Amino acid sequence: MEFMRAVVLDRYGDADVLSVGRRQVPEPLPTEVRVRVVAAGVNPVDWKTRNGDGMASVLGDPPQVLGWDVSGVVDAVAPGVTRFAVGDPVFGMPWFPRAAGAYAEYVTAPSRHFAARPDELDEVAAAALPLAGLTAWQALVDTARVRAGQRVLVHAAAGGVGHLAVQIAKNLGAYVIGTATTARHRRLGELGLDEAINYQGTAFEQVVEPVDVVLDLAGGEVATRSLDALRPNGLLVSVARPADDTFARAADRGLRTARVLVEPDGHGLEKLAELVQAKRLRPLVDRTFPLDQAAEAHRLSETGHTFGKIVLTV
Ligand SMILES: NC(=O)c1ccc[n+]([C@@H]2O[C@H](COP(=O)([O-])OP(=O)(O)OC[C@H]3O[C@@H](n4cnc5c(N)ncnc54)[C@H](OP(=O)(O)O)[C@@H]3O)[C@@H](O)[C@H]2O)c1
């Protein structure tokens, strides 16, 4: 029996409950690959789940290994896998919302939960892209079907999902407006943001010209207030949890709403990879931490004020 290092959650709680332990190296079932993890992305759902919220109800009782964003190298292929061979660099968001156990040296998952990592994406940046990039892609392309010339407002534009959403919306030909603190505005402009609003001290709904789509990555009252920013028949896409009455209020006003929960999506990953290869999309890594400092990484993510992504190196 072979063992690997993993960050283990023994009980739900604050960041101190995370510790490095030993787990059995998983064996891939038919149609699955085993990936040697080089880097693992950190997402807010990780610490929300660690706290007993997020996807805790899906995962069930600890012990658990958190993490869904994987960048690594194919280490074993089981029968039925035709797209990858041992040694291939891959990235993906396997299994979500079931446990993927990305904070570890190895993961196994269906091969179609991964895509080939293009040369233009280094191993660390590839761990920053899957969950946040697929969320933005599934929200803007699959759900909102954003078209050229539309006006799109992205809340929390500097965050992990937001900074990718800005670039994807721009690629779709939209006019993109984002909320972020002033210190972020210049860099967001470099990523293609057309108009930035400092959400601290400015009521965005009072200054923004009406938009076709709001991508809400902030949630709560921001979702409700966003209804005032929409054109007639406009669409609110909620990625972060909105205030309870938001969708009912939207319906009363004839506005459309959608709630997105990201899904594993090898095809979507390939689309993201194509944009990276064309130099039209780049994930930004705010900070990296070694695997054994996962608790520190969680504390930083929990501040809610990072620019781009946090990544664990394994
Ligand atoms: N439904 C799904 O499938 C799904 C998928 C991914 C994420 N999510 C959720 O979506 C949310 C965003 O995720 P993320 O990974 O992008 O988070 P993140 O990286 O932690 O977001 C950090 C950013 O949020 C900005 N921010 C904080 N409060 C804000 C506010 N009131 N208005 C505007 N911006 C604000 C900060 O900007 P400043 O530093 O400038 O303040 C910071 O850049 C989280 O709640 C996450 O759990 C859901």
Ligand as a Chemical Component Dictionary entry (heavy atoms), coordinates in Angstrom:
data_LIG
# 
_chem_comp.id                   LIG 
_chem_comp.type                 NON-POLYMER 
_chem_comp.pdbx_formal_charge   0 
_chem_comp.three_letter_code    LIG 
# 
loop_
_chem_comp_atom.comp_id 
_chem_comp_atom.atom_id 
_chem_comp_atom.alt_atom_id 
_chem_comp_atom.type_symbol 
_chem_comp_atom.charge 
_chem_comp_atom.model_Cartn_x 
_chem_comp_atom.model_Cartn_y 
_chem_comp_atom.model_Cartn_z 
_chem_comp_atom.pdbx_ordinal 
LIG N1  N1  N 0  -21.927 29.228 -7.476 1  
LIG C1  C1  C 0  -20.723 28.808 -7.824 2  
LIG O1  O1  O 0  -20.567 27.827 -8.533 3  
LIG C2  C2  C 0  -19.529 29.606 -7.379 4  
LIG C3  C3  C 0  -18.303 29.416 -8.021 5  
LIG C4  C4  C 0  -17.216 30.207 -7.662 6  
LIG C5  C5  C 0  -17.372 31.171 -6.649 7  
LIG N2  N2  N 1  -18.563 31.291 -6.020 8  
LIG C6  C6  C 0  -18.763 32.330 -4.976 9  
LIG O2  O2  O 0  -18.615 33.586 -5.622 10 
LIG C7  C7  C 0  -17.992 34.510 -4.737 11 
LIG C8  C8  C 0  -16.745 35.091 -5.407 12 
LIG O3  O3  O 0  -15.771 34.062 -5.558 13 
LIG P1  P1  P 0  -14.256 34.437 -5.856 14 
LIG O4  O4  O 0  -13.487 33.182 -5.937 15 
LIG O5  O5  O -1 -14.194 35.392 -6.979 16 
LIG O6  O6  O 0  -13.913 35.203 -4.485 17 
LIG P2  P2  P 0  -12.615 36.042 -4.072 18 
LIG O7  O7  O 0  -11.513 35.789 -5.024 19 
LIG O8  O8  O 0  -12.375 35.778 -2.629 20 
LIG O9  O9  O 0  -13.115 37.553 -4.223 21 
LIG C9  C9  C 0  -12.308 38.567 -3.702 22 
LIG C10 C10 C 0  -12.699 39.886 -4.315 23 
LIG O10 O10 O 0  -13.980 40.298 -3.878 24 
LIG C11 C11 C 0  -14.002 41.708 -3.929 25 
LIG N3  N3  N 0  -15.105 42.182 -3.084 26 
LIG C12 C12 C 0  -15.332 41.883 -1.787 27 
LIG N4  N4  N 0  -16.495 42.456 -1.390 28 
LIG C13 C13 C 0  -17.012 43.113 -2.468 29 
LIG C14 C14 C 0  -18.184 43.906 -2.685 30 
LIG N5  N5  N 0  -19.073 44.141 -1.714 31 
LIG N6  N6  N 0  -18.391 44.417 -3.922 32 
LIG C15 C15 C 0  -17.507 44.202 -4.913 33 
LIG N7  N7  N 0  -16.372 43.486 -4.754 34 
LIG C16 C16 C 0  -16.134 42.945 -3.547 35 
LIG C17 C17 C 0  -12.646 42.118 -3.466 36 
LIG O11 O11 O 0  -12.323 43.335 -4.088 37 
LIG P3  P3  P 0  -11.506 44.473 -3.292 38 
LIG O12 O12 O 0  -10.250 43.801 -2.796 39 
LIG O13 O13 O 0  -11.278 45.527 -4.295 40 
LIG O14 O14 O 0  -12.399 44.851 -2.130 41 
LIG C18 C18 C 0  -11.739 40.978 -3.948 42 
LIG O15 O15 O 0  -11.004 41.312 -5.097 43 
LIG C19 C19 C 0  -17.726 33.725 -3.451 44 
LIG O16 O16 O 0  -18.821 33.920 -2.578 45 
LIG C20 C20 C 0  -17.691 32.285 -3.915 46 
LIG O17 O17 O 0  -17.996 31.372 -2.896 47 
LIG C21 C21 C 0  -19.645 30.540 -6.362 48 
# 
loop_
_chem_comp_bond.comp_id 
_chem_comp_bond.atom_id_1 
_chem_comp_bond.atom_id_2 
_chem_comp_bond.value_order 
_chem_comp_bond.pdbx_ordinal 
LIG N1  C1  SING 1  
LIG C1  O1  DOUB 2  
LIG C1  C2  SING 3  
LIG C2  C3  SING 4  
LIG C2  C21 DOUB 5  
LIG C3  C4  DOUB 6  
LIG C4  C5  SING 7  
LIG C5  N2  DOUB 8  
LIG N2  C6  SING 9  
LIG N2  C21 SING 10 
LIG C6  O2  SING 11 
LIG C6  C20 SING 12 
LIG O2  C7  SING 13 
LIG C7  C8  SING 14 
LIG C7  C19 SING 15 
LIG C8  O3  SING 16 
LIG O3  P1  SING 17 
LIG P1  O4  DOUB 18 
LIG P1  O5  SING 19 
LIG P1  O6  SING 20 
LIG O6  P2  SING 21 
LIG P2  O7  DOUB 22 
LIG P2  O8  SING 23 
LIG P2  O9  SING 24 
LIG O9  C9  SING 25 
LIG C9  C10 SING 26 
LIG C10 O10 SING 27 
LIG C10 C18 SING 28 
LIG O10 C11 SING 29 
LIG C11 N3  SING 30 
LIG C11 C17 SING 31 
LIG N3  C12 SING 32 
LIG N3  C16 SING 33 
LIG C12 N4  DOUB 34 
LIG N4  C13 SING 35 
LIG C13 C14 SING 36 
LIG C13 C16 DOUB 37 
LIG C14 N5  SING 38 
LIG C14 N6  DOUB 39 
LIG N6  C15 SING 40 
LIG C15 N7  DOUB 41 
LIG N7  C16 SING 42 
LIG C17 O11 SING 43 
LIG C17 C18 SING 44 
LIG O11 P3  SING 45 
LIG P3  O12 DOUB 46 
LIG P3  O13 SING 47 
LIG P3  O14 SING 48 
LIG C18 O15 SING 49 
LIG C19 O16 SING 50 
LIG C19 C20 SING 51 
LIG C20 O17 SING 52 
# 
